[in-house]
Amino acid sequence: MRVMVTLAAVVAVGAALTVPIVAQRAAKPPAAPTPHWSDGRVNLGPLPGGKGHWNTGVGNLSETSIKMNGAFLVDPNDIDKVAPFQPWAKALVQYRLATAGKDDPHPRCIPPAGPRQFNTPYGLEIVDQPELKRILVLSGGGSRSWRVIYMDGRPHPSGDDVNPTYYGHSVGHWEKDTLVVDTVGFNERFWMTRRPTGMVHTEMLHLVEHISRPDFNTLHYEVTIDDPGAYTRPWTASWNVPWTTEEVEEYFCQDNNKDTGQLVGGDVP
């Protein structure tokens, strides 16, 4: 009889301990709704008087990032499943994989341009400047560089006015709650993704990005890559970037390079 009572007591205690845990998980509050400015535009930054920024926290070096950004991570055995490479582009990516990204320009403080800006350690801030009809995307890591998205309806430069740069020439517009950005005019001095991928591109690169905020804590990034110099057709990748309530910490690649191991000869004193 004592045994039966003891077992019953254990079961009762176990149930009492289990219910709060389950209830606690079930009671996790949903993310706050998408914030908007007074004129109806989506706010892609913190609330007025608040703080925070977008940050995967990992670049694409971990299992977490593989789940978020799988389209850009290359398995050497399945490289043909990643993107519609032209033969030379496939060979170059394979070389970069084989050499562990030792010639990646980013550790040399080159800006994380293209899709890489949305998946680089130290995150990014998006600053809307409606009075100037532009949006800035500020990189928290690397060389702390920034990108300008013109929202005034201007066309891309053409002919002799084209000056290939790291971030290219970006023009944007809103389609309901989605920021659509069209960018051309890139140089070839950066990698579109972080090690170990080394995704290639040429000066023919044309990006169309769709940036949205489905809830307060999530930035959804989708990019269509059209580069007839490196790929046989346009292709698309997408992932989510989480919100953090912390401010971007001070970091300058030129003065605090923590990735020197990725430099050619980086292990040499």
Residue frames as qw, qx, qy, qz and C-alpha x, y, z in Angstrom:
[[0.000, 0.886, 0.463, 0.000, 0.00, 0.00, 0.00],
 [0.309, -0.783, 0.113, 0.528, 2.84, 2.35, 0.82],
 [0.414, -0.101, 0.606, 0.672, 4.42, 1.58, -2.56],
 [0.211, 0.631, 0.658, 0.352, 1.22, 2.40, -4.37],
 [0.138, -0.935, -0.249, 0.211, 0.86, 5.70, -2.55],
 [0.407, -0.588, 0.321, 0.620, 4.48, 6.62, -3.27],
 [0.371, 0.164, 0.674, 0.617, 4.15, 5.86, -6.98],
 [0.090, 0.805, 0.562, 0.168, 0.96, 7.84, -7.16],
 [0.259, -0.878, -0.052, 0.399, 2.66, 10.75, -5.47],
 [0.426, -0.321, 0.496, 0.685, 5.57, 10.60, -7.93],
 [0.280, 0.458, 0.689, 0.487, 3.19, 10.56, -10.86],
 [0.058, -0.907, -0.416, 0.044, 1.26, 13.49, -9.43],
 [0.344, -0.749, 0.159, 0.544, 4.42, 15.50, -8.85],
 [0.422, -0.054, 0.618, 0.661, 5.72, 14.68, -12.33],
 [0.187, 0.674, 0.632, 0.334, 2.47, 15.83, -13.87],
 [0.182, -0.925, -0.226, 0.246, 2.54, 19.02, -11.84],
 [0.392, -0.568, 0.349, 0.634, 6.07, 19.76, -13.05],
 [0.396, 0.168, 0.696, 0.575, 5.27, 18.94, -16.66],
 [0.171, 0.793, 0.581, 0.067, 2.14, 21.02, -17.10],
 [0.106, -0.897, -0.016, 0.428, 3.74, 24.42, -16.39],
 [0.350, -0.372, 0.582, 0.633, 6.55, 23.71, -18.88],
 [0.285, 0.393, 0.768, 0.417, 4.13, 22.77, -21.63],
 [0.035, 0.883, 0.456, -0.107, 1.90, 25.68, -20.74],
 [0.251, -0.746, 0.177, 0.591, 4.86, 28.00, -20.79],
 [0.319, -0.088, 0.684, 0.650, 5.84, 26.87, -24.29],
 [0.160, 0.602, 0.731, 0.277, 2.28, 27.20, -25.51],
 [0.109, -0.904, -0.334, 0.244, 2.01, 30.65, -23.96],
 [0.473, -0.210, 0.249, 0.818, 5.00, 32.09, -25.84],
 [0.289, 0.759, 0.244, -0.530, 3.71, 35.38, -27.19],
 [0.689, 0.535, 0.345, 0.346, 3.70, 35.93, -30.94],
 [0.433, -0.019, 0.098, 0.896, 5.99, 38.53, -32.48],
 [0.135, 0.632, 0.261, -0.717, 4.71, 42.08, -32.48],
 [0.617, 0.674, 0.405, 0.037, 3.10, 43.20, -35.75],
 [0.574, 0.313, 0.211, 0.727, 4.98, 44.93, -38.55],
 [0.154, -0.667, -0.241, 0.687, 5.62, 48.57, -37.61],
 [0.399, 0.648, 0.434, 0.482, 4.60, 51.34, -39.99],
 [0.200, -0.063, -0.086, 0.974, 5.35, 55.03, -40.30],
 [0.264, 0.478, 0.449, -0.708, 2.51, 57.53, -40.06],
 [0.428, 0.467, -0.317, -0.706, 2.22, 57.67, -43.87],
 [0.930, 0.145, 0.113, -0.319, 1.74, 53.90, -44.09],
 [0.571, 0.568, -0.590, 0.060, 5.25, 52.88, -45.19],
 [0.915, -0.283, -0.255, 0.134, 6.77, 49.90, -43.43],
 [0.221, -0.873, 0.416, -0.126, 9.38, 50.83, -40.84],
 [0.894, 0.234, -0.352, 0.147, 12.43, 48.64, -41.51],
 [0.330, 0.411, -0.554, 0.644, 14.26, 49.91, -38.43],
 [0.226, -0.255, -0.757, 0.557, 13.60, 50.46, -34.72],
 [0.113, -0.829, -0.540, -0.090, 10.58, 52.24, -33.33],
 [0.113, 0.778, -0.102, 0.610, 11.03, 55.98, -32.70],
 [0.409, -0.711, 0.383, -0.424, 13.08, 56.29, -29.54],
 [0.955, -0.200, 0.212, -0.052, 13.93, 52.58, -29.63],
 [0.020, -0.683, 0.695, 0.223, 17.02, 50.66, -30.65],
 [0.819, 0.046, 0.571, -0.034, 17.97, 47.48, -32.46],
 [0.275, 0.593, -0.560, -0.510, 19.23, 46.13, -35.77],
 [0.947, 0.209, -0.064, -0.236, 19.12, 43.10, -38.08],
 [0.007, -0.660, 0.749, -0.051, 21.73, 40.45, -37.41],
 [0.903, 0.043, -0.399, -0.150, 22.04, 36.75, -38.24],
 [0.573, -0.721, 0.373, -0.113, 24.99, 36.78, -35.86],
 [0.822, -0.200, 0.508, 0.161, 26.81, 34.11, -37.81],
 [0.187, 0.529, -0.612, -0.557, 27.53, 35.03, -41.40],
 [0.913, 0.132, -0.163, -0.351, 27.20, 31.67, -43.21],
 [0.253, 0.514, -0.794, 0.204, 29.69, 29.68, -41.18],
 [0.278, -0.135, 0.819, -0.483, 27.38, 27.62, -38.96],
 [0.035, 0.308, 0.942, 0.125, 24.54, 25.11, -39.02],
 [0.137, 0.662, 0.483, -0.556, 22.16, 27.91, -38.03],
 [0.183, 0.603, -0.263, -0.730, 23.10, 29.87, -41.09],
 [0.027, -0.057, 0.906, 0.418, 22.91, 26.81, -43.32],
 [0.124, 0.529, 0.828, -0.141, 19.23, 26.56, -42.39],
 [0.132, 0.780, 0.237, -0.565, 18.67, 30.26, -43.05],
 [0.271, 0.780, -0.329, -0.457, 20.77, 30.63, -46.17],
 [0.772, -0.074, 0.618, 0.130, 21.09, 27.18, -47.67],
 [0.690, 0.693, 0.206, 0.032, 20.86, 28.37, -51.26],
 [0.244, 0.903, -0.338, 0.101, 24.23, 30.08, -50.99],
 [0.499, -0.569, 0.653, -0.034, 26.11, 27.30, -49.23],
 [0.676, 0.475, -0.489, -0.279, 27.87, 24.93, -51.56],
 [0.836, -0.258, 0.485, 0.001, 28.36, 21.24, -50.97],
 [0.001, 0.568, -0.669, -0.479, 31.29, 20.34, -53.25],
 [0.252, 0.063, 0.952, 0.164, 29.48, 17.11, -54.14],
 [0.235, 0.668, 0.706, -0.025, 26.23, 18.88, -55.06],
 [0.164, -0.393, 0.081, 0.901, 27.48, 22.12, -56.57],
 [0.039, -0.183, -0.660, -0.728, 25.22, 21.78, -59.61],
 [0.231, -0.633, -0.738, -0.037, 22.18, 21.98, -57.31],
 [0.281, -0.522, -0.297, 0.749, 23.13, 25.40, -55.95],
 [0.240, 0.743, -0.010, -0.625, 23.00, 27.68, -58.98],
 [0.810, 0.524, 0.254, 0.073, 22.99, 27.42, -62.79],
 [0.373, -0.690, 0.371, 0.497, 26.74, 28.02, -63.12],
 [0.658, 0.690, -0.289, -0.086, 28.54, 28.50, -66.38],
 [0.931, 0.038, -0.244, 0.267, 31.53, 26.11, -66.54],
 [0.420, 0.452, -0.346, 0.707, 34.15, 28.74, -65.64],
 [0.393, -0.578, 0.199, -0.686, 32.08, 30.00, -62.69],
 [0.941, -0.285, -0.092, -0.160, 31.59, 26.48, -61.38],
 [0.812, 0.196, -0.302, 0.460, 35.32, 25.81, -61.61],
 [0.132, 0.547, -0.313, 0.765, 36.15, 29.03, -59.75],
 [0.660, -0.518, 0.121, -0.530, 33.71, 28.26, -56.92],
 [0.975, -0.105, -0.177, 0.077, 35.20, 24.76, -56.66],
 [0.575, 0.381, -0.343, 0.638, 38.66, 26.29, -56.40],
 [0.206, -0.579, 0.262, -0.744, 37.51, 28.67, -53.66],
 [0.873, -0.376, -0.013, -0.309, 36.00, 25.75, -51.79],
 [0.918, 0.092, -0.253, 0.291, 39.17, 23.70, -52.14],
 [0.446, 0.341, -0.321, 0.763, 41.30, 26.55, -50.80],
 [0.361, -0.567, -0.622, 0.401, 38.92, 27.35, -47.92],
 [0.047, 0.941, 0.300, 0.152, 38.32, 30.87, -49.16],
 [0.640, -0.388, -0.033, 0.662, 41.88, 32.01, -48.51],
 [0.272, 0.094, 0.262, 0.921, 41.64, 34.75, -51.14],
 [0.082, -0.785, -0.613, -0.048, 38.29, 36.12, -49.93],
 [0.242, 0.511, -0.022, 0.824, 38.48, 39.94, -50.20],
 [0.470, -0.760, -0.279, -0.352, 36.20, 40.53, -47.19],
 [0.750, -0.516, -0.168, 0.378, 38.86, 39.86, -44.51],
 [0.485, 0.068, 0.088, 0.867, 40.85, 42.59, -46.23],
 [0.035, 0.510, 0.360, -0.781, 38.06, 45.02, -45.30],
 [0.108, -0.081, -0.603, -0.787, 36.35, 44.91, -48.70],
 [0.515, -0.018, 0.230, -0.825, 32.61, 45.70, -48.35],
 [0.316, 0.147, 0.935, -0.068, 30.12, 42.79, -48.07],
 [0.338, 0.272, -0.216, -0.875, 28.26, 43.75, -51.23],
 [0.512, -0.029, -0.700, -0.497, 25.26, 42.19, -52.92],
 [0.770, -0.412, -0.395, -0.284, 23.38, 39.50, -50.97],
 [0.643, 0.010, -0.554, 0.529, 26.33, 39.18, -48.60],
 [0.056, -0.371, 0.254, -0.892, 25.36, 42.42, -46.86],
 [0.699, -0.337, -0.044, -0.629, 22.28, 40.63, -45.50],
 [0.966, -0.217, -0.142, -0.009, 24.21, 37.71, -44.05],
 [0.527, 0.475, -0.422, 0.564, 27.40, 39.05, -42.50],
 [0.553, -0.431, -0.536, 0.470, 28.46, 39.14, -38.82],
 [0.173, -0.269, -0.241, 0.916, 27.69, 42.35, -36.90],
 [0.231, 0.656, 0.698, -0.170, 24.52, 42.80, -38.89],
 [0.188, 0.295, 0.359, 0.865, 23.06, 45.85, -40.59],
 [0.111, 0.541, 0.471, -0.688, 20.79, 48.82, -40.06],
 [0.226, 0.506, 0.612, 0.564, 18.22, 50.15, -42.52],
 [0.092, -0.478, -0.272, 0.830, 17.68, 53.90, -42.30],
 [0.271, 0.676, 0.613, 0.306, 14.73, 55.43, -44.15],
 [0.186, -0.387, -0.044, 0.902, 15.24, 59.09, -45.16],
 [0.348, 0.670, 0.646, 0.109, 12.00, 60.14, -46.88],
 [0.028, 0.923, 0.050, -0.381, 12.98, 63.80, -46.86],
 [0.105, -0.615, 0.611, 0.488, 15.98, 62.88, -49.02],
 [0.853, 0.352, -0.065, -0.380, 14.06, 60.21, -50.96],
 [0.524, 0.452, -0.717, 0.079, 16.56, 57.51, -50.20],
 [0.887, -0.438, 0.042, -0.139, 17.13, 54.50, -47.93],
 [0.153, 0.694, -0.687, 0.153, 20.52, 53.63, -46.45],
 [0.966, -0.186, -0.181, -0.012, 21.67, 50.10, -45.63],
 [0.064, -0.819, 0.514, -0.249, 24.50, 50.39, -43.11],
 [0.841, 0.074, -0.522, 0.124, 26.84, 47.45, -42.52],
 [0.603, -0.775, 0.129, -0.140, 27.75, 46.85, -38.88],
 [0.818, -0.341, 0.340, 0.315, 30.84, 44.79, -39.65],
 [0.716, 0.403, 0.254, 0.510, 33.71, 44.81, -42.11],
 [0.362, 0.151, 0.028, 0.919, 34.65, 48.29, -43.21],
 [0.046, 0.579, 0.527, -0.620, 31.38, 49.76, -41.82],
 [0.034, -0.012, 0.495, 0.868, 30.38, 50.72, -45.35],
 [0.401, 0.460, 0.526, -0.593, 26.92, 51.76, -46.51],
 [0.223, 0.259, 0.765, 0.545, 24.70, 51.44, -49.51],
 [0.260, 0.320, 0.132, -0.901, 22.32, 54.05, -50.93],
 [0.231, 0.427, 0.846, 0.222, 18.95, 53.09, -52.42],
 [0.090, 0.076, -0.115, -0.986, 17.46, 55.99, -54.36],
 [0.178, 0.485, 0.832, -0.202, 13.68, 56.32, -53.99],
 [0.155, 0.591, 0.058, -0.790, 13.15, 59.35, -56.22],
 [0.734, 0.555, 0.350, -0.176, 12.38, 57.48, -59.43],
 [0.112, 0.773, -0.496, -0.380, 15.70, 58.19, -61.13],
 [0.931, 0.319, -0.158, -0.078, 16.93, 55.75, -63.82],
 [0.824, -0.316, 0.236, 0.407, 20.15, 53.78, -63.72],
 [0.024, 0.769, -0.391, -0.506, 23.14, 55.50, -65.34],
 [0.877, 0.356, 0.311, 0.085, 24.10, 54.28, -68.78],
 [0.616, 0.718, -0.085, 0.312, 27.01, 54.49, -71.22],
 [0.477, 0.422, -0.400, 0.659, 29.98, 56.50, -70.01],
 [0.389, -0.607, 0.202, -0.662, 28.07, 57.48, -66.86],
 [0.935, -0.280, -0.203, -0.080, 28.36, 53.94, -65.48],
 [0.078, 0.672, -0.639, 0.365, 31.00, 53.73, -62.73],
 [0.806, -0.168, -0.565, -0.049, 31.20, 50.12, -61.46],
 [0.209, -0.590, 0.505, -0.594, 31.28, 50.08, -57.65],
 [0.033, 0.086, -0.952, 0.291, 31.04, 47.56, -54.81],
 [0.302, 0.352, 0.708, -0.532, 27.38, 48.25, -54.04],
 [0.220, 0.388, 0.719, 0.533, 26.34, 49.25, -57.54],
 [0.198, -0.074, -0.042, -0.976, 23.59, 51.72, -58.35],
 [0.040, -0.353, -0.921, 0.162, 20.32, 50.94, -56.56],
 [0.333, -0.162, -0.118, -0.921, 16.85, 52.32, -57.21],
 [0.032, -0.206, -0.939, 0.274, 13.86, 51.26, -55.17],
 [0.437, -0.245, -0.191, -0.844, 10.11, 51.52, -54.84],
 [0.374, -0.035, 0.769, -0.517, 7.40, 50.13, -52.59],
 [0.481, -0.122, -0.696, -0.518, 5.01, 47.42, -53.73],
 [0.692, -0.594, -0.324, -0.250, 2.51, 47.48, -50.86],
 [0.603, -0.766, 0.218, -0.036, 4.63, 46.47, -47.84],
 [0.880, -0.047, 0.246, 0.404, 7.62, 45.19, -49.81],
 [0.013, -0.847, 0.312, 0.431, 10.65, 47.27, -50.75],
 [0.869, 0.363, 0.264, 0.208, 11.73, 46.30, -54.27],
 [0.203, -0.814, 0.353, 0.415, 15.30, 47.26, -55.17],
 [0.837, 0.512, 0.110, 0.162, 16.87, 47.07, -58.65],
 [0.365, -0.802, 0.358, 0.309, 20.68, 47.26, -58.75],
 [0.837, 0.467, 0.047, 0.282, 23.26, 47.28, -61.55],
 [0.235, 0.875, -0.267, 0.328, 26.75, 48.70, -62.01],
 [0.808, -0.554, 0.188, 0.073, 28.79, 46.33, -59.82],
 [0.214, 0.715, -0.664, -0.045, 32.53, 45.84, -59.94],
 [0.905, 0.045, -0.417, -0.072, 34.07, 42.38, -59.66],
 [0.248, 0.525, -0.618, 0.529, 36.21, 43.00, -56.58],
 [0.466, -0.285, 0.580, -0.605, 33.97, 41.30, -53.99],
 [0.154, -0.098, -0.977, -0.108, 32.48, 37.88, -53.34],
 [0.479, -0.382, -0.304, -0.729, 28.69, 37.74, -53.14],
 [0.838, -0.462, -0.204, -0.208, 28.81, 35.34, -50.20],
 [0.355, -0.744, 0.536, -0.180, 30.96, 34.52, -47.22],
 [0.226, 0.370, -0.901, -0.002, 33.33, 31.56, -46.92],
 [0.493, -0.278, 0.696, 0.441, 33.10, 28.74, -47.82],
 [0.622, 0.606, 0.486, -0.100, 30.89, 29.57, -50.77],
 [0.276, -0.408, 0.411, 0.767, 32.69, 32.29, -52.72],
 [0.521, 0.634, 0.572, -0.007, 29.78, 32.81, -55.12],
 [0.389, -0.099, 0.360, 0.842, 31.04, 34.50, -58.29],
 [0.334, 0.829, 0.390, -0.221, 29.69, 37.34, -60.40],
 [0.507, 0.210, 0.295, 0.782, 30.73, 39.66, -63.23],
 [0.008, 0.223, 0.066, -0.973, 30.11, 43.32, -64.04],
 [0.331, -0.206, -0.622, -0.679, 26.98, 42.14, -65.84],
 [0.180, -0.304, -0.855, 0.379, 25.38, 41.35, -62.46],
 [0.340, -0.356, -0.191, -0.850, 21.81, 42.61, -62.07],
 [0.125, -0.178, -0.871, 0.440, 20.04, 42.14, -58.73],
 [0.438, -0.456, -0.276, -0.724, 16.35, 42.45, -57.96],
 [0.207, -0.018, -0.813, 0.544, 15.75, 42.31, -54.20],
 [0.494, -0.578, -0.396, -0.515, 12.45, 42.06, -52.33],
 [0.254, 0.102, -0.663, 0.696, 12.78, 43.19, -48.70],
 [0.517, -0.545, -0.343, -0.564, 9.85, 42.89, -46.31],
 [0.041, -0.248, 0.720, -0.647, 9.10, 42.74, -42.59],
 [0.492, -0.318, -0.721, -0.369, 6.35, 40.16, -42.06],
 [0.580, -0.735, -0.350, 0.016, 6.45, 40.80, -38.31],
 [0.196, -0.959, 0.197, -0.060, 8.45, 42.97, -35.94],
 [0.619, -0.572, 0.518, 0.147, 11.22, 40.42, -35.40],
 [0.729, 0.125, 0.595, 0.314, 11.73, 39.23, -38.97],
 [0.247, 0.690, -0.315, -0.603, 13.28, 40.72, -42.09],
 [0.822, 0.249, 0.505, 0.083, 12.59, 38.61, -45.17],
 [0.025, 0.690, -0.463, -0.555, 15.19, 38.96, -47.90],
 [0.798, 0.334, 0.494, 0.084, 14.72, 37.57, -51.41],
 [0.007, -0.700, 0.416, 0.581, 17.14, 38.16, -54.26],
 [0.845, 0.456, 0.275, 0.040, 17.01, 37.27, -57.94],
 [0.372, -0.595, 0.479, 0.528, 20.47, 37.10, -59.48],
 [0.733, 0.644, 0.217, 0.014, 20.72, 37.77, -63.20],
 [0.199, -0.759, 0.499, 0.368, 24.31, 37.61, -64.42],
 [0.886, 0.451, 0.028, -0.104, 24.65, 36.22, -67.96],
 [0.303, 0.747, -0.579, 0.128, 28.42, 36.44, -67.55],
 [0.116, -0.398, 0.850, -0.326, 28.49, 33.78, -64.82],
 [0.469, 0.147, 0.794, -0.357, 25.17, 31.87, -64.90],
 [0.104, 0.153, 0.820, 0.541, 23.04, 30.29, -67.61],
 [0.252, -0.637, -0.552, -0.476, 19.79, 31.84, -66.34],
 [0.251, -0.553, 0.285, -0.742, 18.49, 34.04, -63.51],
 [0.597, -0.244, -0.754, 0.128, 18.05, 32.32, -60.14],
 [0.377, -0.687, 0.012, -0.620, 16.57, 33.22, -56.77],
 [0.516, -0.103, -0.726, 0.444, 17.48, 32.70, -53.11],
 [0.357, -0.683, -0.061, -0.635, 15.82, 33.92, -49.92],
 [0.543, -0.178, -0.691, 0.444, 16.20, 33.81, -46.14],
 [0.365, -0.868, -0.266, -0.207, 15.12, 35.57, -42.95],
 [0.383, 0.340, -0.434, 0.741, 17.26, 37.88, -40.83],
 [0.458, -0.636, -0.601, 0.157, 16.27, 38.17, -37.13],
 [0.073, -0.839, 0.031, -0.539, 15.87, 41.40, -35.19],
 [0.620, -0.231, -0.514, 0.546, 17.95, 42.10, -32.11],
 [0.215, -0.937, -0.263, -0.085, 17.20, 44.85, -29.62],
 [0.621, -0.499, 0.090, 0.598, 20.90, 45.54, -29.13],
 [0.254, 0.910, -0.148, -0.291, 22.61, 48.47, -30.79],
 [0.829, 0.467, -0.173, 0.254, 25.30, 47.81, -33.39],
 [0.671, -0.634, 0.092, 0.373, 28.58, 47.55, -31.54],
 [0.176, 0.891, -0.345, -0.236, 31.60, 49.51, -32.66],
 [0.817, -0.093, 0.488, 0.291, 33.79, 47.47, -34.97],
 [0.369, 0.834, -0.273, -0.307, 36.25, 48.60, -37.60],
 [0.971, 0.185, 0.055, 0.143, 37.86, 45.97, -39.78],
 [0.496, 0.719, -0.275, 0.401, 40.90, 48.15, -40.46],
 [0.108, -0.657, 0.517, -0.537, 41.69, 48.39, -36.76],
 [0.561, -0.249, 0.666, -0.424, 40.36, 45.11, -35.40],
 [0.672, 0.285, -0.541, -0.418, 40.53, 42.43, -38.06],
 [0.637, -0.305, 0.627, -0.328, 39.42, 39.21, -36.37],
 [0.908, 0.306, 0.256, -0.126, 39.53, 37.09, -39.52],
 [0.105, 0.785, -0.556, -0.252, 43.20, 37.29, -40.50],
 [0.559, -0.174, 0.808, 0.062, 43.33, 33.50, -40.68],
 [0.671, 0.561, 0.483, -0.041, 41.42, 33.78, -43.95],
 [0.242, 0.892, -0.276, -0.263, 44.12, 35.92, -45.54],
 [0.876, 0.365, -0.212, 0.231, 46.72, 34.41, -47.82],
 [0.514, 0.313, -0.457, 0.655, 49.72, 34.09, -45.50],
 [0.425, -0.714, -0.055, -0.554, 47.52, 35.16, -42.62],
 [0.876, -0.459, -0.126, 0.074, 49.16, 32.72, -40.23],
 [0.692, 0.231, -0.170, 0.663, 52.58, 34.22, -40.79],
 [0.361, -0.718, -0.287, 0.521, 53.55, 36.75, -38.07]]
